[in-house]
Amino acid sequence: MKYIICEDFGGHPIPFLFPDKVAHVDMREQLPYSRVLSAGYVLLEGERFVCFGGDAQLGCSARPQDAAFIGDFFNREGPV
């Protein structure tokens, strides 16, 4: 899968995961947020996420903290 982490209107990061068939730039055009923090590919290996790569058109890549952030996001209780 691919992902983009954007900064929401409150200044908080929020991840978007989507299929490999969709280009990062095409997904970016659908998102209402102005700032992209990172982008790349995400895999679930065992019980943890692994993030890698990036997107040249967005000028963003995976950051070391992205995998932990995405994992924490899925483990939150209730609405974000």
C-alpha positions in Angstrom: 0.0 0.0 0.0 1.0 3.6 -0.3 0.5 6.4 2.2 0.6 10.1 2.7 0.8 11.8 6.1 -0.7 15.3 6.0 -1.0 18.0 8.6 -4.7 18.5 9.4 -6.3 21.9 10.0 -5.4 21.7 13.7 -1.7 21.1 12.9 -1.8 17.4 13.8 -0.5 14.7 11.5 -3.0 12.3 9.9 -2.2 9.3 7.7 -4.0 8.3 4.6 -3.4 4.7 3.3 -4.4 3.8 -0.2 -3.8 1.1 -2.9 -0.7 0.9 -5.0 -2.7 1.6 -8.2 -3.4 5.2 -7.1 -0.5 7.6 -7.7 0.6 9.7 -4.7 0.0 12.9 -6.6 -3.5 11.8 -7.5 -4.4 11.1 -3.9 -2.8 14.3 -2.8 -5.2 16.2 -5.1 -8.2 14.7 -3.3 -7.0 15.7 0.2 -8.2 19.0 1.7 -5.0 19.6 3.8 -2.4 22.0 2.6 0.8 20.4 4.0 2.2 17.0 3.2 4.7 15.8 5.9 5.7 12.5 4.3 4.8 9.9 1.7 5.9 6.5 0.6 4.9 2.8 0.8 3.8 0.9 3.9 3.8 -2.9 4.6 2.6 -4.8 7.5 5.3 -7.3 8.5 4.2 -9.5 11.3 2.7 -7.1 13.9 4.5 -3.9 12.8 4.4 -1.5 9.9 7.4 -0.8 7.7 7.5 2.4 5.7 9.9 3.1 2.8 10.4 5.0 -0.5 8.8 8.2 -1.4 7.3 10.2 -4.2 9.4 12.5 -6.4 6.4 14.5 -7.6 5.4 15.4 -4.1 9.0 15.9 -3.0 8.4 13.7 0.1 9.7 10.4 1.4 9.2 8.0 4.2 10.5 9.2 7.6 11.9 7.0 10.3 8.9 7.8 12.6 6.2 7.1 10.1 5.8 3.4 10.8 5.3 3.9 14.5 2.9 6.7 13.9 0.7 4.7 11.6 0.8 1.8 14.0 -0.2 4.1 16.9 -3.0 5.6 14.8 -4.6 2.2 14.3 -4.3 1.4 18.0 -6.2 4.5 19.2 -9.6 4.2 20.8 -12.4 6.3 19.6 -12.5 9.1 17.1 -9.3 11.1 16.3 
